[in-house]
Amino acid sequence: MTGALSRLLAWLAALAILLTACVPAVRLDGAPTQSPVPASPALPAAAGVALDPRQSATPTQVSSRAPVPAPAPVPAPVPQAFALNLYQEGDFVPQYTFDWCVAASIQMAHNLIDDTAGRTWADSAQQGELWEKARARSSNSFNGANPLGWAQVLTEAGMGPYAVVSIAGYEDALQTAARAIADTGRPVGLVMWSGRHAWVMSGFESVGDPHQFAEFRVTGIRVLDPLYPHGSGQWGPSPAPNSLISPEQLATQFVVREPRRWSSELPAGYLLVLPLAGA
């Protein structure tokens, strides 16, 4: 009995210890206690130091794209062939006397500017009236109608404004005339034979568009000679209406005006009856 009792007591004592280990600890006030949860380790914060928000825990990624190359420079425009011609069939008018070249040139200028059907100026009586008007407005009527009267009648007839200009250089004169036609859409008067005759420049061909290039080269000139088909024994034949002639061909008859030919304050040079822009 004694041995059995001793084993029983030992077994009960062991059971009591086991049950005690399974019961949560109780404070004196009866509230159960919790084991402390270890906090996550944190970096110590330095006082007064703010972290850069752009910083990230992930490694910085380096772009694998190649740098964008600089745009290639745009090449300068190259002058190309250019042509402009105001002439239409029926615009030419001959001079009805050997004196009326200015009047006939005024009629042709009107026809080149006004392309309305049925309004062609070609009447011989009208040509005589225009010559008288131009002569009356010229600086020296003894020599007939000169470029000053020519320009004034063009302006008064509603085709202007026109002005007489003297250009010292031949190539500059051709450029000036071509640019005026391109800018205004109106013809240019050419004072021929050193101030003795009148032609009309109705168009041109060039290397380079005058609207695009400050410098361009005139390669051909469209002309109307009211004396056609007679021409001159001294100066040469008259080109057919709307002929395209070279600068070299024009230079045989379009020459520097002699200062003594008629009184003017203009210096010696190549004379143009020039349309002005803004009309």
Protein Blocks (a to p, Z undefined) as FASTA:
>chain_A
ZZmmmmmmmmmmmmmmmmmmmpccddfkopacdddddddddddddehiacdfkbcfbdcd
ddfbdcddddddddddddddddddfbdghkaccdfbfklmmmmmmmmmmmmmmmcghiac
fbfklmmmmmmmmmmmpcblmnopafklmmmmmmmnopaccdddddfblklmmmmmmmmm
mmnopacdddeehhpaccddfbdcdedjfklpmbdcdfbdcdddfkbcnbpfklopcdde
hiacdfklmmmmmccddfklpgcfbdcddddddddehZZ
